Amino acid sequence: MHLGPATTTLPPHIDRNCAFTRMSDNESTSWIDENRNRHESDDQWIRRRDFMRKYVDNFEKNRLICLSKVYVNTKYLGCDYDSELVKQVAELASGCGGDVPARTNAEQRKLIKASRGRAEAEKSKRKRPADASTSAPPAKMAHMSVDGDIKMYVQFFSSLRVQLMQTDKNADSMQMLNQACGKQRRNWILEKDADGAYVLSVDQVTVLRQKFENDTPTVKPTLCNIGVHHLLQTARVDIKPSERPGALTYDLLKGGVDPDHCFVETIRTCLGKVGAFLASSMTSKKDSLARLTEAMDRQNFDLLIDEQHTGGWNQELTFSIASGAIILAERTIGKKECTRINEIKLEIAGVLCEHLSENQKEAQLDPVEGRPVYKLQL
């Protein structure tokens, strides 16, 4: 008996302007199995594939692909989207098991071992002597497990650096993390903790932790950029159990720098590279502001120049990078100077170019009291 394809009822409150008449029986849906991205882990792909299969008769192909990517991006990467879109995808996901927590890598490994190891387990039972002990393992096994994890993560982060170096040369920092971690079958995530600080982690290891004064759209790309810079450094890799309550299991220390100091120390290193480039381009015909902007751009930093009116003719001019978390220079402009702001910008840029080129290994970043901000000491 022939049964036609069943139609799927959309969850309530879904915008049906996005839906369409289901595909004809003759239209192939094999494209779903060919839609996997190379950076996706097995767990991510299985969930996204199931999502598309569930609603293939309800959405146009490109729309369905977009919805499936929003689904995995919010679930695994912590990405933010329009609230209505997130609500729609959450309702769709609940109809295909999307509310089930994602498996950890350890859980996936256990499943693989269980499915592949039944025969070996039966053999070992047959070979075990009749009086063999079946008591619980000694307490020191827990310690050995931690040591095993640490050894494994040291090797992993050493390999991750190589994978990051082999990513697409045109990829941004988020794409680099997707590609490199995907090849290693690991997940990375960037989210806020209970203290309001952003935490970048890979698997069960915290890479960096940093608070920001303002939640701007550039904060997450900035943190990913800093994280990639840090992971690409050739310094010694160490892993230690985390001591922060409620944190992940382990902390990454690269060159002795822990997650709480990763942000500022990595930027200090990057400013040294900025200074080296500026020193090598002293003969450039570009003005000081263009040279400084180019040098920052080479480290994927956007140079921000903010002009704030503080009353009357007075203005506060601020040069900063890293979404405003690093102040390079500040200057108050009064009434007599308000007509030459562009000249003053060039003057400040000139001072910064000279200072950074002369202090490539000694850039001093001091915390600003009462604010999650650092200031370059000129």
C-alpha positions as CSV (number, residue, x, y, z in Angstrom):
1,M,0.0,0.0,0.0
2,H,1.4,3.4,-1.0
3,L,1.5,6.1,1.6
4,G,2.2,9.7,0.7
5,P,4.7,11.8,2.7
6,A,3.3,13.0,6.0
7,T,3.0,16.7,6.5
8,T,4.4,18.2,9.7
9,T,2.4,20.6,11.8
10,L,4.3,23.7,12.6
11,P,4.4,24.8,16.3
12,P,2.0,27.6,17.4
13,H,3.0,31.2,16.9
14,I,5.3,30.4,13.9
15,D,5.1,32.9,11.1
16,R,3.5,31.0,8.3
17,N,4.6,33.6,5.8
18,C,7.9,31.7,5.9
19,A,6.3,28.4,5.1
20,F,5.4,27.1,1.7
21,T,3.7,24.2,0.0
22,R,5.6,21.0,0.6
23,M,7.9,19.7,-2.1
24,S,6.5,17.4,-4.7
25,D,7.0,13.7,-4.4
26,N,9.5,13.8,-7.3
27,E,11.7,16.4,-5.8
28,S,14.8,15.0,-4.2
29,T,15.9,15.9,-0.7
30,S,19.3,14.3,-1.0
31,W,20.8,17.8,-0.7
32,I,20.3,17.6,3.1
33,D,22.9,14.9,3.5
34,E,25.3,16.9,1.3
35,N,24.8,20.1,3.4
36,R,27.3,19.4,6.2
37,N,29.9,22.1,6.9
38,R,33.4,20.9,7.3
39,H,33.8,22.6,10.7
40,E,30.7,20.9,12.2
41,S,31.2,18.2,14.9
42,D,29.2,15.0,14.5
43,D,26.8,16.0,17.2
44,Q,26.2,19.4,15.6
45,W,25.6,17.9,12.2
46,I,23.3,15.2,13.4
47,R,21.1,17.7,15.1
48,R,21.1,20.2,12.2
49,R,20.4,17.3,9.7
50,D,17.4,16.1,11.8
51,F,16.1,19.6,12.0
52,M,16.1,20.0,8.2
53,R,14.6,16.5,7.7
54,K,11.8,17.3,10.1
55,Y,10.8,20.6,8.4
56,V,11.8,19.9,4.8
57,D,8.1,20.0,3.7
58,N,7.4,23.2,5.5
59,F,10.1,25.7,4.4
60,E,11.8,26.8,1.2
61,K,15.3,25.2,1.0
62,N,17.5,28.3,1.7
63,R,15.2,29.4,4.5
64,L,15.4,26.0,6.1
65,I,19.2,25.9,5.9
66,C,19.3,29.4,7.6
67,L,17.0,28.2,10.3
68,S,19.0,25.1,10.9
69,K,22.2,27.1,11.2
70,V,20.6,29.5,13.7
71,Y,19.6,26.4,15.7
72,V,23.1,25.0,16.1
73,N,24.7,28.5,16.4
74,T,22.5,29.4,19.4
75,K,22.8,25.9,21.0
76,Y,26.5,25.4,20.6
77,L,28.2,28.7,20.0
78,G,26.0,31.1,22.1
79,C,25.3,33.4,19.2
80,D,22.7,36.2,19.5
81,Y,19.9,36.8,17.0
82,D,16.7,38.7,16.9
83,S,14.5,37.6,19.8
84,E,11.5,36.6,17.6
85,L,13.8,34.5,15.4
86,V,15.3,32.7,18.4
87,K,11.8,32.1,19.8
88,Q,10.7,30.6,16.4
89,V,13.7,28.4,16.1
90,A,13.4,27.2,19.7
91,E,9.8,26.2,19.1
92,L,10.8,24.3,15.9
93,A,13.7,22.6,17.7
94,S,11.4,21.4,20.5
95,G,9.5,19.4,17.9
96,C,12.6,17.4,16.9
97,G,14.4,16.7,20.1
98,G,16.2,20.0,20.1
99,D,15.6,20.6,23.8
100,V,17.8,17.6,24.7
101,P,21.1,18.8,26.0
102,A,24.0,18.5,23.6
103,R,26.3,15.5,24.2
104,T,29.7,16.3,25.6
105,N,32.7,15.0,23.8
106,A,33.3,12.6,26.7
107,E,29.8,11.2,26.3
108,Q,30.3,10.7,22.6
109,R,33.5,8.8,23.3
110,K,31.7,6.6,25.8
111,L,29.0,5.8,23.2
112,I,31.6,4.8,20.6
113,K,33.5,2.7,23.1
114,A,30.4,0.9,24.2
115,S,29.3,0.1,20.6
116,R,32.7,-1.1,19.5
117,G,33.8,-2.9,22.6
118,R,31.1,-5.4,23.4
119,A,33.0,-8.3,21.8
120,E,36.2,-7.4,23.6
121,A,34.2,-7.2,26.9
122,E,32.8,-10.6,26.4
123,K,36.3,-12.0,25.7
124,S,37.7,-10.4,28.8
125,K,34.9,-12.0,30.9
126,R,35.7,-15.4,29.6
127,K,39.5,-15.0,30.3
128,R,39.0,-13.6,33.8
129,P,40.0,-16.1,36.5
130,A,37.1,-17.3,38.7
131,D,38.6,-15.6,41.8
132,A,39.4,-12.3,40.0
133,S,38.6,-9.3,42.1
134,T,35.5,-7.2,41.1
135,S,35.9,-4.6,43.8
136,A,35.9,-0.9,43.1
137,P,39.1,0.7,41.8
138,P,41.3,2.4,44.4
139,A,40.7,6.0,45.2
140,K,43.9,7.1,43.4
141,M,42.2,6.4,40.1
142,A,40.4,9.7,40.3
143,H,43.7,11.5,40.5
144,M,45.0,9.5,37.5
145,S,41.9,10.6,35.6
146,V,42.8,14.3,36.2
147,D,46.4,13.7,35.2
148,G,45.1,11.9,32.0
149,D,42.9,14.9,31.2
150,I,45.7,17.4,31.7
151,K,48.0,15.4,29.4
152,M,45.3,15.1,26.8
153,Y,44.5,18.8,26.8
154,V,48.1,19.8,26.6
155,Q,48.4,17.7,23.5
156,F,45.1,19.1,22.2
157,F,46.0,22.8,22.5
158,S,49.4,22.1,20.9
159,S,47.6,20.6,18.0
160,L,45.0,23.3,17.9
161,R,47.7,25.9,17.3
162,V,48.7,24.0,14.2
163,Q,45.1,23.7,13.0
164,L,44.6,27.5,13.5
165,M,47.6,28.1,11.3
166,Q,46.1,26.0,8.6
167,T,42.7,27.7,8.5
168,D,41.5,29.7,5.5
169,K,43.6,32.8,5.1
170,N,40.5,34.9,4.6
171,A,38.7,33.6,7.6
172,D,37.9,35.9,10.6
173,S,38.6,34.8,14.2
174,M,35.2,33.1,14.7
175,Q,35.6,31.2,11.5
176,M,39.1,30.1,12.5
177,L,37.9,28.7,15.8
178,N,35.0,26.9,14.0
179,Q,37.4,25.3,11.5
180,A,40.2,24.4,13.9
181,C,38.0,23.1,16.7
182,G,35.7,21.3,14.2
183,K,38.7,19.3,12.9
184,Q,39.5,18.3,16.4
185,R,35.8,17.5,17.1
186,R,35.7,20.0,20.0
187,N,33.2,22.8,20.7
188,W,34.1,26.3,21.7
189,I,31.8,28.8,23.3
190,L,31.7,32.4,24.3
191,E,29.3,33.4,27.0
192,K,28.8,35.5,30.2
193,D,29.4,34.0,33.6
194,A,27.5,34.8,36.8
195,D,29.8,37.8,37.4
196,G,29.0,39.4,34.1
197,A,32.4,38.6,32.6
198,Y,32.7,37.0,29.1
199,V,34.3,33.6,29.1
200,L,35.9,32.0,26.1
201,S,36.3,28.2,26.5
202,V,37.1,25.2,24.4
203,D,35.6,21.9,25.6
204,Q,36.1,21.9,29.4
205,V,39.0,24.4,29.4
206,T,38.7,28.2,30.0
207,V,40.9,30.2,27.7
208,L,40.2,33.8,28.7
209,R,37.9,35.7,31.0
210,Q,37.2,39.5,30.7
211,K,34.6,42.1,31.6
212,F,33.6,45.0,29.4
213,E,32.3,48.4,30.3
214,N,29.7,48.4,27.5
215,D,28.1,45.5,25.6
216,T,28.7,46.6,22.0
217,P,28.3,44.3,18.9
218,T,32.1,44.2,18.6
219,V,32.8,42.6,22.0
220,K,32.4,39.0,20.9
221,P,34.5,39.4,17.7
222,T,37.1,41.2,19.8
223,L,37.3,38.4,22.3
224,C,37.6,35.8,19.6
225,N,40.4,37.8,18.0
226,I,42.3,38.0,21.3
227,G,41.6,34.3,21.9
228,V,43.0,33.3,18.5
229,H,46.1,35.5,19.1
230,H,46.7,33.8,22.4
231,L,46.2,30.3,21.1
232,L,48.6,31.0,18.2
233,Q,51.5,32.0,20.5
234,T,54.4,29.5,20.7
235,A,54.6,29.7,24.5
236,R,54.5,26.6,26.8
237,V,51.1,25.1,27.2
238,D,50.0,24.2,30.8
239,I,46.6,23.0,32.1
240,K,45.5,23.2,35.7
241,P,42.3,22.4,37.6
242,S,40.2,25.6,37.9
243,E,39.9,27.1,41.4
244,R,37.1,29.5,40.6
245,P,33.7,28.4,42.0
246,G,31.2,27.5,39.2
247,A,33.9,27.6,36.5
248,L,34.8,24.9,34.0
249,T,37.0,22.0,35.0
250,Y,40.3,23.3,33.8
251,D,42.2,26.6,33.0
252,L,44.6,27.1,30.1
253,L,47.9,28.7,31.0
254,K,50.0,29.6,28.0
255,G,53.4,31.1,28.8
256,G,52.2,31.2,32.5
257,V,49.3,33.5,31.6
258,D,46.0,32.4,33.2
259,P,42.5,33.2,31.8
260,D,42.0,36.3,34.0
261,H,45.2,37.9,32.6
262,C,45.0,36.5,29.1
263,F,43.2,39.6,27.6
264,V,45.5,42.3,28.7
265,E,48.7,40.3,28.3
266,T,47.8,39.2,24.7
267,I,47.0,42.8,23.8
268,R,50.4,43.8,25.2
269,T,52.0,41.3,22.9
270,C,50.0,42.5,19.9
271,L,51.0,46.1,20.6
272,G,54.6,45.0,20.5
273,K,53.9,43.7,17.0
274,V,52.2,47.0,16.1
275,G,55.3,48.8,17.3
276,A,57.6,46.5,15.2
277,F,55.6,47.3,12.0
278,L,55.6,51.0,12.7
279,A,59.4,51.0,13.2
280,S,59.8,49.2,9.9
281,S,57.6,51.7,8.0
282,M,59.2,54.9,9.2
283,T,59.9,56.0,5.6
284,S,56.3,55.6,4.6
285,K,54.7,58.6,2.9
286,K,51.4,58.0,4.7
287,D,50.5,60.3,7.6
288,S,50.7,59.2,11.2
289,L,47.0,58.3,11.5
290,A,47.0,56.2,8.4
291,R,50.2,54.3,9.6
292,L,48.7,53.7,13.0
293,T,45.4,52.5,11.6
294,E,47.2,50.1,9.2
295,A,49.4,48.8,12.0
296,M,46.4,48.1,14.2
297,D,44.5,46.5,11.3
298,R,47.4,44.0,10.8
299,Q,46.5,42.7,14.3
300,N,42.8,42.8,13.5
301,F,42.2,45.7,15.8
302,D,39.9,48.6,14.9
303,L,41.3,51.9,15.9
304,L,38.4,53.9,17.5
305,I,38.5,57.7,17.8
306,D,35.7,59.0,19.9
307,E,34.8,62.7,20.2
308,Q,32.6,63.5,23.3
309,H,31.2,67.0,24.0
310,T,31.7,67.7,27.7
311,G,30.0,71.1,27.7
312,G,30.3,74.3,25.8
313,W,33.1,74.2,23.3
314,N,35.0,71.5,25.2
315,Q,35.4,68.0,23.8
316,E,37.1,64.8,25.0
317,L,39.1,63.0,22.3
318,T,39.8,59.3,23.0
319,F,41.9,56.8,21.0
320,S,41.1,53.2,21.9
321,I,41.1,49.6,20.6
322,A,39.5,46.3,21.7
323,S,35.9,47.6,21.9
324,G,37.0,50.5,24.1
325,A,38.7,48.3,26.7
326,I,42.2,49.6,25.9
327,I,42.6,53.4,26.0
328,L,45.6,54.5,24.0
329,A,45.4,58.2,24.5
330,E,43.0,60.9,25.8
331,R,43.0,64.7,25.3
332,T,40.7,67.5,26.3
333,I,40.1,70.0,23.5
334,G,39.0,73.5,24.5
335,K,37.4,76.4,22.6
336,K,40.7,77.6,21.2
337,E,41.5,74.3,19.6
338,C,38.1,73.1,18.4
339,T,38.8,74.3,14.8
340,R,41.9,72.1,14.5
341,I,40.6,68.7,15.7
342,N,41.9,66.9,12.6
343,E,45.4,68.3,13.2
344,I,45.2,67.2,16.8
345,K,44.3,63.7,15.8
346,L,47.4,63.5,13.6
347,E,49.5,64.8,16.5
348,I,48.1,62.2,18.9
349,A,48.6,59.5,16.3
350,G,52.2,60.7,15.8
351,V,52.9,60.4,19.5
352,L,51.5,56.9,19.6
353,C,53.5,55.8,16.5
354,E,56.7,57.0,18.1
355,H,56.0,55.5,21.5
356,L,54.9,52.1,20.3
357,S,57.8,51.8,17.9
358,E,60.3,52.7,20.7
359,N,58.7,50.4,23.3
360,Q,57.9,47.2,21.4
361,K,58.5,44.9,24.4
362,E,57.6,47.4,27.2
363,A,54.1,48.6,26.4
364,Q,52.7,49.4,29.8
365,L,48.9,48.9,30.3
366,D,47.6,50.0,33.7
367,P,44.1,49.3,35.0
368,V,41.8,52.3,35.3
369,E,40.4,52.4,38.9
370,G,36.7,51.3,39.1
371,R,36.4,50.4,35.4
372,P,37.2,47.2,33.4
373,V,39.5,49.3,31.2
374,Y,43.3,49.6,30.7
375,K,45.2,52.7,29.7
376,L,48.5,52.8,27.8
377,Q,51.1,54.8,29.7
378,L,52.9,57.2,27.4
